Amino acid sequence: MKKPLVALLAALTASVTACSLDSAGGSDDVVNVVIGYQSKTINTVTAGTLLRAKGFLEQRLADVTTETGTKYNVAWQDYDTGAPITAQMVAEKIDIGSMGDYPMLINGSKTQSLERARTEIVSVTGYHPKGALNMVVVDPDSPAQTLPDLAGKKVSASVGSAGHGTLVRALERAGLDPRTGVEVLNQQPQVGASALESGQVQGLSQFVAWPGLLVFQDKARLLYDGAELDYPTLHGVVVRQDYSAQHPEVLDAFLQAQLDATEFLNTEPLEAARIVAEGSGLPQEVVYLYNGLGGTSFDTTLKPSLVEALKGDVPYLKSIGDFADLDVTGFVDDAPLRRAFEERGQDYDAALKATSAPAAGELWLQGSDSTTPAATPNELLRAVREAEAGGATVRAAYIPDTELGTRWFADKSIWVRDGARYLPFGTAAGAQRHVAAHPGTEIVEYRQALVGAV
């Protein structure tokens, strides 16, 4: 398993081309700012897709220009995963990048011995306290009901990504050797999605928004929810220290702009979903799955629990490749973000203690620019039934998994009748666990639940 990760990073580093904008190439009065982001990775939109679309960074830098006269040229580079962003940062072609937890650690490991390329984590974009953002999906008609059912099968994952890390941890917990239990095909997310659809692989383990997208499109079924690991996952921002030392005003402007984007998303989540959908090409319903009530927690602060989670990720990275020891505590620097909070008159320590809100039921009707909350699964089911009876079209209905709390699509959930209650589960395994522990309950179809909810 070591060779693929090393080979991947080497190949990506070698692929840096002369057409890439070099941040060191600016003239005396123009400073280049090169941002690496992932448009389809929803958990990074406040440092990527949404941030770019709203122009918050350019606005902040324009304010700096007004004060100092220095001009800035911002270039946005879009990638599918964090690995190529790291390769470009190693080559000093990207100044600031956003990516997931495992890629950030690989970034720190690969750059720490390079004076001009050395990086540090300066903020979080989004996180989930239980790790529900990463999932394993299978073909809708797959006979697999649990992760061990994929033993000996081919599973697509981007080696070194958060999605791959979830697969390794989940296999270990299921009693399978991650190196031999399944055959992992190292593929980019979109390649893996095609491989799953064509039957070349029997499973796909990826980060958001790929699992939700494929399930929404009826091209996949959720097999394993990363929340079962009950281990925090996060995405964040890394910056080249040499660049931020030369241009501290750029990093401050970026963090201020990220805070602008975060506030906008948390205040206007539906509108933010529309903007991100336009910028990424993803369906708005899929984007809102993650940035709606109780989905991804968009919170910039570097919480101690998240830093500890990063430390716990290191053994996994060592198991799959040539991962040099990294001082995670030293790799994380919240001083610039603290200053950004102070400049806004906001209390960083108070924000640091804030916790994410639990998921809740939510109904979104076609043609509406707002959603309706539902306190219970039965209430959501009744709302869907009544809306359909009145001739309305349901654009999307979201509901938290009964066992894990993960926000998921109501019509893609597995429903269990428990007396007068109807309980949703994201996976068949979760529903079966509940039925086994509660005699008299039974699994029913979604349409049955709609009819029976009182």
N, C-alpha and C positions, 0 to 999 in steps of 0.2 A: 504493500500500500504506500510505501515511501516514495517510490519513483514517480508516480503520476503528479504529485503536488510539486516536487522539485522541477520536473520537466515542464509543467504548466507555467510556473513562474519564470523559468528561464526563457521559454518561448515567448511569453508576453513581454518580457524585458527586451528581448531581441527584436520585437516587432515595432518598437518605438521608431517612428519615421520622422524624416526631416520636415514634414509638413506640420508637425505638432508645434503649437505656439510655445515658445520658450519664455518663461516668466522673466528670465534674466535679459531678454532681448529688447526691453523697452528703452526708449530714449530718455534723456535727462529729465524731461518734463512729463513723460508718460510712463506710468507703472502698469505692467501687465499683471492681471489677476486671472489665473487659470483654475477653474473649478471642475473637479471630476465628480459626477453624480450618476445615479441609476434611475432613469425616469419611471421604470415599472416597479421599482421597489418602494412600496407605499410608505414604509416606516422611515424613509429618508426624505420625504417630500418637503419638509420644512427647511432642508438644506439643499434641496434640489428642484424638483419639478414645480412645486408651488412657489418656492422662493424665486425661481427664474421667471415664472409667468407673471408674478405680481411686481417684479422689478424692484423689490425692496433693497437689494444690495446696491444696485445702480443708484437708487435714490440716496442711500446713506453715503456712498462715495462721492456723489455730487455735492453733498453738504461739506465733505472734506475739501473738495476742490474749491468751493466758495471761500473756505477759511484760509487755505494754504496756497492755492493756485496750482497745485499738483493735479494732473489729470490721470485718469485710470481707464484702462481698457479691459473689460471683463470678457473672458471666453469660457463658454460652457461646453464640456465634453461628456457625452452620454455613453454609458456602458451598461452591460447586462448584469455584471457581477462586480465585486470589489477587487478581484485579482488584477485585472488590467489597470485599474486606478493605482494600485500599489506599484505595478511595473513602471508606470509613468512618473510616479513620485520618486522612485529609485533613480530614474533618469533625470530628475529635476525638471520635468515637463509639466507637472501639476503641482499647484501650491496648496490647495485645500481640497480634501475629498471626504465623501460620506460613504459609509459601508456598514456591514454587520459586525457583530462581536468577534467571530473567528477571523474574518478578514482584517479587522483592525489590529488584532494581535499579530497576525502574520506580517502586516504592514510594519509594526513596531520592531519585530524581530529582524526583518530584512533591511531596515533602514538604520538601525541603532549604531552600526559601525561606520556609517557614512556621514561625515561631518555636515555636508550641505543638504543631504537628503533625510537626515534624522527627523523623525516625526513625534508627535505627542497627541493624545486625545484631549480635546478642549470642550466638548459638549456631547450631550446625547440628543438624538433626534426623536426616537420613539422606542418604547420598551414594552414588554409584557412580563409581569411578575411571575407567571407560571410557565412561560415559554410557549404559549398557544399560537404564536405567530408562524411556527414552522410545522409542516405536516407531511404525511406520507399518503399519497392517493394511488388508486388503482383504476383499471378500466371499470366502467359501470357494471359490466357483466362478469367481472372476475369472481371466482368462487372464494377468494380469500376473505376471511372475516376478521382475522387477527394478524398482527405483524409476523408471528412465527409461521403463518401460512405462506410467507414469501421465502421461506428457507430453500436454498438452492436455486432461487430464481434471479433474474436480472433486474436490478433496480438502478434507475438513473438518478444521479446527484452531481452537483458541482463540487468536486473535491476541495476541501478547505473552506467551504461555505457554511453558514449557519444551518442550512438544510441538511448538509452532509453530517454535521455534528449531531443534529437531532437523531438521524438514522443510526449513527454509531452508538450513542447513548441508549437509544431505545432497544437496539439489538442486544446490547450487553445486559440490560435489565430483563430482557425476555429470555436470557440464558443462551443466546447465540453469539458465536465468535464473529465480531464485525468484519474480520479479514476473510473468513471462510463461510460464514453463515449465508451470505448472499453474494452475488457477483455485482459489484458496483461499477457502473459505466460512468466515467467522468465526462459529463456533458453540460453544455450551457443550458439554461432553463428552457428556452424555446426549442432546442434540439431534443431535449428529454421529453417535452410535451408531445412533439411529433412522434418520437419513438414509442411512447405509451399508446398513442392513438393507433399506430400501425401494428402494434403487437410485438415490436422488437424488444421491449422491456415489459416486465409485469408490475412494476411499481415505479413511482417517482417521488423522491424526497426533496422538497424545495422550500424556500422562504417565500414570504408574501411578495406579490399577490398571486403567484402561480397556482397554488392549490385551490384558492377561492375562485380564480378565473376558470380553471378547467371544470370544476364542479358546477359552477354557474352555467357553463356552456354545455352541460350534460356530457362532457367528454371524460369525466372521472368521477369517482366516488371516494369519499374520505375513509381511509382505513385506520390511520393513527394520528391522534392529536398530540402535538408536542407538549400540551399542558399536562399530560399524564406524567411527565418527568418532574413537574413542579419545580422547575429550575429557570431563573430569569434569563430572558434573551433581550438583547438591545442592539440598536444601531446608533451610530454616532459620527462625529466629525474629527478628522485628523488633519493636522497642519504641519508643514515643514518648518522646523524650528528656525532654521537659517532665514527663511523667508519672513516669518513673523517677527524675527529680531530686526530685520532691515525695514519692515513695513508694519509696525505694530498697529498703525491706524487702519490698515486693511483688515487685520484680524478683528479688531474692535468693531469695524463697520459690518463685517460678516456676522459676528455674533449678535449685534443689534438687529440686523436684518433677519436672522434666524428667529430671534425673539418676536419680531414683528409677524413673521409667518406663522409662528406657533400660536400667538394670540389670535390671529385671524382664523386659523383652522379650528381652534377650540371655541371660538365665538360663532363662527359661521361654517359648521362642518359640512352642511349640504352644498353650499356654494363652493367651498374648498374642494369637495369631491368632484363637482362639475369642472372646475378649473384643471384639476389633476387629470381627470379623464380626458380632457381635450389635449393636454400636454403629453400624455403617455400612450393614448390610444386604447386604454382599458375601459371597459364599461363602467359607467358611473355607479351602478349598483354594486359592483365589485369593490371599487374604491371606498364606497361608503360602508361596506362591510367592515372595513378596518378602521376608518376614521370616525365612525359613528359612536353611539353610546356604548362604552365599555369595550371598544376594540383596542387598537393600539393606544397606549398612553403617550401622548405627545408632550413631553416634559424635558426641557433642556438640561436639568440639573444632573450632576454626576453623583448619584446616590451611593452611599457606602455599600448597600446590598448589591448594586450593579458592579461595582469595582471588585467586590468579593467573588461575584459570579465570573468575572473575567479571569481572576486568579484560578478558579476551578476549571476553566476551559483549557488551561495550558497543558495538562497531561494528555488531553485528546489530541492537541496539535502535535505534540511530540510523538504520538503513536502513529501518525500518518505521514510524517515527513521530517525533513531536516530543519527542525525548529530550534533556533538558538535560545538559550535562557533569556528571559526578559523580566526586568524589574517592573511589574505591572503598576505598583504604587508610583514609581518614578515616571512611568509612561503616561500617567493621568495627571493633568494640570488644570485645576478649576479656577486658578487666579484670573485669567482673562475673562471668564464668564462671570465671576464675582464682580469684577470691575464693571462689566456691561450692565449687570443688575443695579449696581450702585448709581451708575450714570442715569438710570431710568427712575431712581428713587424707589426701587423695589428690594425686598428683603430676600436675599438668596437663601439664608438658612431656613427661613420659613418655607420657601418653595422646596427646599431639599427634603423637608419632612412630609410634604404632601404625598398622599397615596392615590393610586388610580381608582377611578369609580368602577363599580361592578357593571357588567353588561345588563341590559334591560331589553324587553320586547319592544319592537318598533315596527309600525306599518307605514309603507310609502306607496301612495296611490299614483297611478299614471296621471300626468297633468298637474300634479300638486307640487308646489315649491316648499312644502313643509311635510313633516312626518308626525304620526300620532303614537305616543308611547303606550305601552301595555304593561300593567303591573304583574300579570301572571300569564302563563302559557294559555290557559283557557280564555282569558280576556283577549289575547291576540287572535286566537282561533275564531272567536265569536266576531271580532272586528273584521277579519278576512271574510268570513261567511256573509256577514251583513253587507259588506262593501260589494261583494260579487253579486249578491241578490239584488242590490240596487243598480246593477249595471256598470259598476266601476271596475276598472282593471287594476289589479295589484301589480305594482312595479317591482316591489321587493318587500318581504317580511322577514325580520330578523328576530332571533330568540336565543337566549343563553342556554348552553348545554346544562342539563340538570345536574350532572355529576361534576363537571369541570368548570362550568361557568363561561366557557368559550362562546363568543358571539358567532352565530352561524345562520345560514338561510333556513327559514322554517320549512319550506317545501323540500329541502334536501336533507332534513333531519330524520332520524328514526324515532317514531313516536310510540310511547308505551301508555296503555290505559291502566290507570291505577285508581280503581273505584270511579269516582266522578271526575277525577283529575286526568289530564293528558300531559305527559312529560316528554320533552324532546331530548334527544341525544345525538351528538354529531356522528358517532360511529355505531356500527352494529354491535361491536364488542361492548361498548358502554351500555347499550340498551339491554343486551343479554346479561350483563352483570347485575343490572337492576332487577330484571325479571327473576333471575336465580335467587336473589336475596329477598324477594318480596313475593311469596306465593299468592296466586290469584290475579297477578298482573299479566298483561299480554301485549305483544308488539302488534301495532295496527298500522294501516296505511295512512298517509297524510290526509287524504280525502275523508277517510273514516273519522279521523280526529276532528276535522272541520265540522262534520255533521253532528258528531256526538257531544261536542263541547257545550256545557251549560254554565 
